[in-house]
Amino acid sequence: MLRVVASASAAAVASAGAVVGYGYALPPRSCACETVRAGERERAYERQAASFDDAVASSEYWSGIERMRARLVYDARGEVLEVACGTGRNFPYYDPMKVERVRAMDASGNMVEEARRKLSTRAGGTTVKTTVTRGDAQRMREVKSGTVDTVVDAFGLCSYDDPVGALREMARVTKRDGRVLLIEHGRSEYRWLSNILDHFADAHAKRWGCYWNRDILALVREAGLEVTKKSSHHLGTTFVIEAKPRAAST
Ligand SMILES: C[S@@+](CC[C@H](N)C(=O)[O-])C[C@H]1O[C@@H](n2cnc3c(N)ncnc32)[C@H](O)[C@@H]1O
């Protein structure tokens, strides 16, 4: 038995070593250019909408992402705007004692349809008054400035054409004492890992609609948001961030 455990451990260490070695050996990409255009990525989400929950449910459970979502969304209060809501995976976690209303939106018509369907189910729905509409997180003209207590964005920054523009929109609509809650994935502080993400970024974007190698903290700072809490997970590729519009710090 001891021999089996020792062999399995040695195999795991050797495989991990091979992956790290592969990451170091890959020639770094000369530019951070993204070649898969927005239209193609949008079509990827339209394609995936019906199977999205089945595709991510078990990995989100085992990786702890489901718990991170629940923890993040538990902090939402008041008037909530959830951007790029997808199929509405966060809906069950809003606390009806703290949240007055959730306005959720997504650019994909099929995702909006899935999210609306989920609202009508006991397992996926919520008792919080929730509406889902189609819209662009980069241009939310229908939302007045400084009117939202909590903006929630889960895994949206990898998908926008202009993530900094979307974050600026989130900051614009947030009240001075409001919060922007983010759970995102992006490049790691480990060079070998980011090298691998960079190398396969275009292929991943084509298939899944998102760029998994964006520098999340740099985007948040560039948008002028002040990070008030942050943690990173999964070798620094998953980020849980609470931020506020910079003007609110004075
Ligand atoms: C990776 S999925 C995440 C979905 C959901 N937030 C979740 O956590 O499961 C990214 C979502 O962003 C949406 N999206 C992409 N560009 C968008 C935009 N400009 N405005 C609003 N939603 C957008 C896609 O349609 C897709 O539903």
The ligand as an SDF file (V2000), in Angstrom:
LIG
                    3D

 27 29  0  0  0  0  0  0  0  0999 V2000
  -17.8700   33.5960  -18.4850 C   0  0  0  0  0  0  0  0  0  0  0  0
  -19.5390   34.0920  -18.6810 S   0  0  0  0  0  0  0  0  0  0  0  0
  -19.9710   34.4180  -16.9970 C   0  0  0  0  0  0  0  0  0  0  0  0
  -21.4440   34.3630  -16.7500 C   0  0  0  0  0  0  0  0  0  0  0  0
  -21.9020   34.5550  -15.3010 C   0  0  0  0  0  0  0  0  0  0  0  0
  -21.5660   35.8660  -14.7850 N   0  0  0  0  0  0  0  0  0  0  0  0
  -21.3280   33.5040  -14.3930 C   0  0  0  0  0  0  0  0  0  0  0  0
  -20.6200   33.8430  -13.4490 O   0  0  0  0  0  0  0  0  0  0  0  0
  -21.6200   32.3240  -14.6240 O   0  0  0  0  0  0  0  0  0  0  0  0
  -19.3580   35.7160  -19.3680 C   0  0  0  0  0  0  0  0  0  0  0  0
  -20.6800   36.3800  -19.6970 C   0  0  0  0  0  0  0  0  0  0  0  0
  -20.4050   37.7160  -20.1360 O   0  0  0  0  0  0  0  0  0  0  0  0
  -21.3900   38.0610  -21.0860 C   0  0  0  0  0  0  0  0  0  0  0  0
  -20.9160   39.2490  -21.8270 N   0  0  0  0  0  0  0  0  0  0  0  0
  -19.9000   39.3330  -22.7000 C   0  0  0  0  0  0  0  0  0  0  0  0
  -19.7580   40.5900  -23.1420 N   0  0  0  0  0  0  0  0  0  0  0  0
  -20.7090   41.3230  -22.5140 C   0  0  0  0  0  0  0  0  0  0  0  0
  -21.0660   42.7020  -22.5310 C   0  0  0  0  0  0  0  0  0  0  0  0
  -20.4050   43.5830  -23.2840 N   0  0  0  0  0  0  0  0  0  0  0  0
  -22.0800   43.1090  -21.7460 N   0  0  0  0  0  0  0  0  0  0  0  0
  -22.7570   42.2360  -20.9680 C   0  0  0  0  0  0  0  0  0  0  0  0
  -22.4720   40.9200  -20.9190 N   0  0  0  0  0  0  0  0  0  0  0  0
  -21.4580   40.4730  -21.6700 C   0  0  0  0  0  0  0  0  0  0  0  0
  -21.5120   36.7940  -21.9260 C   0  0  0  0  0  0  0  0  0  0  0  0
  -22.6880   36.7780  -22.7060 O   0  0  0  0  0  0  0  0  0  0  0  0
  -21.4820   35.7290  -20.8190 C   0  0  0  0  0  0  0  0  0  0  0  0
  -22.7620   35.4230  -20.3550 O   0  0  0  0  0  0  0  0  0  0  0  0
  1  2  1  0
  2  3  1  0
  2 10  1  0
  3  4  1  0
  4  5  1  0
  5  6  1  0
  5  7  1  0
  7  8  2  0
  7  9  1  0
 10 11  1  0
 11 12  1  0
 11 26  1  0
 12 13  1  0
 13 14  1  0
 13 24  1  0
 14 15  1  0
 14 23  1  0
 15 16  2  0
 16 17  1  0
 17 18  1  0
 17 23  2  0
 18 19  1  0
 18 20  2  0
 20 21  1  0
 21 22  2  0
 22 23  1  0
 24 25  1  0
 24 26  1  0
 26 27  1  0
M  CHG  2   2   1   9  -1
M  END
$$$$
